[in-house]
Amino acid sequence: MALGIYLAGYPLSRSMRLMVHSVSFYSGENGPVIAAHGVAPGDAGIPMLQPVATCTVVVVSLVYLPLTPFERIVWNIVEPPGSPYHYGSPPQVTPP
């Protein structure tokens, strides 16, 4: 039962943005290409102004750290590295 509660809390923490999906990309010949996926702690704002929210994000990130490699595996299956980047237009860098 404890394992069930633990596993049920993971999607809840993701939906509350306590942990977020991150994507890194690089510029390919035909546009941006996915380089890697990750799971990172959410942004709780300024720690001095929101200490409870900051502590919650840190604790949740540590508690669910063992599950993050499995989520990265799923993302690598759904959107493998090397596939086109579909998350909006990345910032364009103009050479000087």
N, C-alpha and C positions, 0 to 999 in steps of 0.2 A: 504494500500500500504506500509506503514511504517513497518507493521508486516511482510509482505512478504520480504522486503529488509533485515530485521533483521534475519528472518529464513533462507534466502538464504546465508547470511554471515557466518552462522555456519559451513556448510560443507567447505566453502572456508577457514575459519580459521583452520579447521582440516587438510585440504589438504596442507596448507602452514606450518603445524606443529607448529602453534602458541599455539595449545592445543593438547595434545597427550593422547592416550589410555594407561593406566597402568594396569598391572596384578600382583597380589601377589599370591604366591603359597607356598605350604608346601610339604614335602616329605611324600608320602604315601607308602603303602606296595608295590604297583606295579609301582612306579615312582612318579614324581612330579604331584601334583593335584592343580587345581585352587582354591584359597581361596576367592578372591574378585577382582572386576574390579573397575577402577576409571578413571577419566579424570583429567589430571594435566597440568599446564602451560608448554609450550615448553621451550627448553633451548636456550636462546638468546646469550650465551657466557658470556664473562666477562663484567659486567655492565659498568665499567670505560672505556672500549675500544669501546663498542657498546651501548651507552645510548639510542639511538633512538629505536633500536631493543628491548632492555630490556623494555622500556616504552610501546612499542607496545604489547609485550607479556602480560605485566601486565594489560593494559587497556582491551585487548581482553578477557583475562581470567575473569576479573570482569564483563564485559558487557555480556558475555555468561554464567556466573555462574548459572543463573536460568534454563538453558537447560541441564546442566550436569547430574542432576538426571535422566532425561529421557534417556540419552545415557547409563547410567549405567543399567537402567532397560532393555534396548534392549540387552546389552551385557550379562546380567544375563539370558536372554531368549535364546540367541544364544549359549552361553557357560556357563551353570549354574555352580555355585560354587560346587566343588566336582568332576567335570569332569577332564579328563587328560589334562595336560599342554602340548600344542603343539607348543610352540614358540622357538624351538631350545633346546639345552641341557642347563639346568641351571648349574651353577657352582657346582662341586662336593666338598663336605667338608669331609676331611679325619680326623677321630678322632685321637687325639695325642697318 
